[in-house]
Amino acid sequence: MSSRRTTTIAGSLVAASFSAVMILSATAGADDQGPGSSKGGKVIDEAPAGVKLTTALPGKISVDNSSQEADITATVKNEGTKDSGEIRLLVVGFDGLTVKNVEGCSAIEKNSLPEGSNSGFSCSLGNLPAGESKSYAVAATYDLSKTGKICLPVQTGDGKKTYWQQGPVPFGTTNPSPDAPATPLLLGTDNKPVAPGADKLPKTGIGRDVLPLGAAGATLIAAGAAGLWWARQRRPERPAD
């Protein structure tokens, strides 16, 4: 082999190794969210001056392998310097994740659910003062034979604007534990089903299939991926809370 060809191949291997290291480093940093993560969140409509609304989901949840039940805490924060005015939080489930109840909130009628979702609740917060937050206990079930996602839009009280939207962001594991009492799921991770069926499984990682919500070419983990969902799917009128 000529020295020129050897040098070219060596250079290519070094470049490939460097790219792999960069991707792995970025992935590790993105996954290190801990409790109360806003991963997958994006501003949709501009909030009033001084108002900064965000949401947070736990970095890890646990699904009972027998009952499929899971408890999730959904938190709304006003990190701004002024009160929010009348706002509401929606908690919406997709695919294998079904929202059964949200404490203090009302179920969204089936014909009013966002396209592609299977369940949802609307929570009227009223006015959220600057620097304060409010948390809701979410009771859900998770079919571990499927992938599962959750979405938290924060809207004006009348639903005409969405100031912030987290998701639809997945909970899942690439290492299922069918024989264990429970399966831990991580936020921002595509689920690898325990018992694959005849249907084609969704791809995992940054090359996975796009969401069934019209956000063509987008992925959840990519920056800005999920931000336009509610703006595109939102209906002109929404039921009163």
C-alpha positions in Angstrom: 0.0 0.0 0.0 1.4 3.4 -0.9 2.2 5.9 1.8 -0.2 8.4 0.3 -3.1 6.0 0.4 -2.1 4.9 4.0 -2.1 8.6 5.0 -5.5 9.2 3.5 -7.1 6.2 5.2 -5.6 7.1 8.5 -6.9 10.6 8.2 -10.4 9.3 7.4 -10.3 7.1 10.5 -9.2 9.9 12.7 -12.0 12.1 11.4 -14.6 9.4 11.9 -13.4 8.7 15.4 -13.6 12.4 16.2 -17.2 12.7 14.9 -18.2 9.7 16.9 -16.8 11.2 20.1 -18.5 14.5 19.4 -21.9 12.8 18.9 -21.5 10.6 22.0 -20.5 13.6 24.1 -23.5 15.7 22.9 -25.9 12.8 23.6 -24.5 12.3 27.1 -24.9 15.9 28.0 -28.5 16.1 26.6 -29.5 13.0 28.6 -28.1 14.3 31.9 -31.2 16.2 32.9 -32.0 14.9 36.4 -35.4 15.6 38.0 -37.6 18.3 36.8 -36.4 18.5 33.2 -37.8 20.9 30.5 -36.3 18.7 27.7 -38.3 18.9 24.5 -39.7 22.3 25.4 -40.1 25.4 23.1 -41.6 28.8 23.1 -44.5 29.0 20.6 -46.3 32.4 21.0 -44.6 35.3 22.7 -45.7 35.8 26.3 -46.3 39.3 27.7 -43.2 41.2 28.8 -41.8 39.9 32.0 -43.6 36.6 31.8 -41.5 33.4 31.2 -43.5 30.2 31.4 -41.9 26.7 31.2 -42.8 23.2 32.3 -40.9 20.3 33.8 -41.2 16.6 33.8 -39.3 14.1 35.9 -36.1 12.8 34.3 -37.2 9.2 35.3 -40.4 7.4 35.9 -41.3 3.8 36.8 -43.9 1.6 35.2 -45.4 -1.3 37.1 -45.0 -4.3 34.8 -48.2 -5.9 36.1 -50.7 -3.0 36.2 -48.9 -0.8 33.6 -49.5 2.1 36.0 -47.1 5.1 36.2 -47.1 8.3 38.3 -45.8 11.5 36.6 -45.4 15.0 38.1 -46.1 17.8 35.7 -44.9 21.2 36.8 -45.6 24.7 35.4 -43.2 27.5 36.3 -43.2 31.3 35.9 -39.6 32.2 35.8 -40.3 35.8 34.8 -40.7 39.0 36.8 -44.4 39.6 36.3 -47.6 37.6 36.9 -48.7 35.3 34.1 -52.4 36.3 33.8 -55.0 33.6 33.2 -53.3 30.4 31.9 -54.0 26.7 31.6 -51.9 23.6 31.3 -52.8 20.7 29.0 -51.4 17.2 29.7 -51.7 15.0 26.6 -50.8 11.3 26.1 -49.6 9.6 22.9 -49.2 6.0 21.7 -48.5 3.7 24.6 -48.7 6.4 27.3 -52.3 7.1 28.3 -53.2 9.9 30.8 -55.9 8.5 33.1 -56.2 11.4 35.5 -54.6 14.7 36.5 -55.5 15.9 40.0 -57.7 18.9 39.9 -58.1 19.0 36.1 -60.8 18.2 33.6 -60.7 15.5 30.9 -60.5 16.8 27.3 -63.4 15.5 25.2 -62.3 12.8 22.7 -63.3 14.9 19.7 -61.3 17.8 20.9 -58.0 16.0 21.5 -55.0 16.9 19.3 -54.5 14.7 16.3 -52.6 11.6 17.1 -53.2 11.7 20.9 -55.2 9.2 22.9 -56.0 11.2 26.1 -55.7 14.6 27.7 -56.6 16.8 30.6 -56.9 20.6 30.9 -55.8 22.3 34.1 -56.9 25.9 34.8 -54.1 27.6 36.8 -55.6 31.1 36.9 -52.8 33.6 37.5 -49.3 32.3 38.2 -47.3 34.8 40.2 -43.7 35.7 39.1 -41.2 33.2 40.5 -43.8 30.6 41.5 -44.7 27.2 40.2 -47.5 24.7 40.4 -47.3 20.9 40.2 -49.9 18.3 39.2 -50.0 14.6 40.0 -50.6 12.7 36.7 -51.9 9.1 36.8 -51.0 7.3 33.6 -50.6 3.8 32.1 -47.9 2.8 29.8 -48.1 -0.1 27.4 -44.5 -1.3 27.3 -45.1 -3.1 24.0 -45.3 0.3 22.4 -43.5 3.7 22.5 -45.1 6.4 24.6 -45.0 10.2 24.6 -46.4 13.1 26.7 -47.0 16.7 25.8 -47.4 19.8 28.1 -48.7 22.9 26.3 -49.1 26.1 28.5 -51.8 28.3 27.0 -53.8 31.4 27.7 -57.0 30.7 29.6 -59.0 30.8 26.4 -56.6 28.6 24.5 -55.9 31.1 21.8 -52.2 31.3 22.4 -49.6 28.7 23.5 -46.8 30.3 25.4 -44.8 27.2 25.9 -45.0 23.5 24.8 -42.9 20.6 26.1 -43.1 17.6 23.8 -44.6 15.4 22.6 -41.5 14.0 24.3 -40.9 10.3 24.8 -40.4 8.2 28.0 -38.7 4.9 27.4 -35.9 2.4 27.8 -33.5 0.6 25.5 -33.1 -2.1 28.1 -36.6 -3.5 28.9 -37.0 -5.5 32.1 -40.0 -7.8 31.6 -39.2 -10.1 34.5 -38.7 -7.2 37.0 -41.5 -5.7 39.2 -41.2 -2.4 37.4 -39.5 -0.9 34.4 -37.7 2.5 34.8 -38.2 4.9 31.8 -36.1 7.9 31.0 -37.4 11.2 29.6 -36.3 11.8 26.1 -35.6 8.2 25.3 -37.5 6.1 22.7 -38.9 2.9 24.2 -37.7 -0.4 23.0 -40.9 -2.6 23.3 -40.7 -5.6 25.6 -42.7 -7.8 23.3 -42.4 -6.7 19.7 -45.5 -7.5 17.6 -46.0 -7.9 13.9 -46.1 -4.2 13.3 -42.9 -2.4 12.2 -41.3 -0.9 15.3 -40.3 2.8 15.3 -36.7 3.5 14.8 -34.7 4.7 17.8 -32.2 7.5 18.1 -31.9 10.6 16.1 -32.9 8.8 12.9 -36.3 7.7 14.1 -39.6 8.3 12.3 -41.2 11.7 12.6 -44.2 12.2 14.8 -47.7 11.6 13.4 -48.5 15.3 13.8 -47.5 17.0 10.6 -44.0 18.1 11.8 -42.3 16.6 8.8 -38.5 16.2 9.0 -38.5 16.9 12.8 -37.3 14.8 15.7 -37.9 15.5 19.4 -34.4 15.7 20.6 -33.2 18.0 17.7 -33.4 21.7 18.7 -36.7 23.2 18.0 -38.2 19.9 16.9 -41.5 19.9 18.6 -42.2 23.5 18.9 -44.8 24.0 16.2 -47.1 21.1 17.1 -49.7 22.9 19.1 -49.7 25.9 16.8 -50.4 23.7 13.8 -52.9 21.4 15.4 -54.7 23.9 17.6 -58.3 24.4 16.6 -60.0 27.8 16.4 -62.3 27.0 19.3 -61.6 24.9 22.4 -64.1 23.7 25.1 -64.3 25.6 28.2 -62.4 24.3 31.2 
